[in-house]
Amino acid sequence: MDTTEELYGYFYAGMPNLSAGELFFWITVDETMKQLGVDDIGAVVGILCGQPNLSTRQKPKGSIKGTSVASVYARKLLPNVMLPFNMRLPTIIGTNPKTMKIITTRNLRTFVGRTIPILGWVILLSDVTLIIYNTVVHYNKIVRDSDKLW
């Protein structure tokens, strides 16, 4: 979808007479389709696997209820390795900004289980940033000066 002409409006991907706003929308769709791929499936899986939606044993007061699939599998698949030299790694826990907090852990498999959803969010944030940037660059190459975005 990269053919453009200007008649009474813009022509893009077989759609004639598009307004500047419609053109921007279709370029956004095009750039989104180009950007999304296998990485995004992994990002979504990472985010969903990190949600504490599995029931668990009794936890101390103030703890977030439940555990995540990522945490369960990290504990099953990784050996119980404690970090040397009393080193502690920071992890983020919580499902929304109100409940989020940073705590540290010495256990490698706990760190891995808690980091998987964060990596998912980072990948999605990167994709959204690239989609927006590529859309604006592509759009600005096509349109008249009066329709350009910054």
Secondary structure, 3 states (H helix, E strand, C coil): CCCEEECCCEEECCEEEECHHHHHHHHHHHHHHHHCCHHHHHHHHHHHHCCCCECCCCCCCCCCCCECHHHHHHHHHCCCCECHHHCCEEEEECCCCCCCEEEEECEHHHHHHHHHHHHHHHHHHHHHHHHHHHHHHHHHHHCCHHHCCC
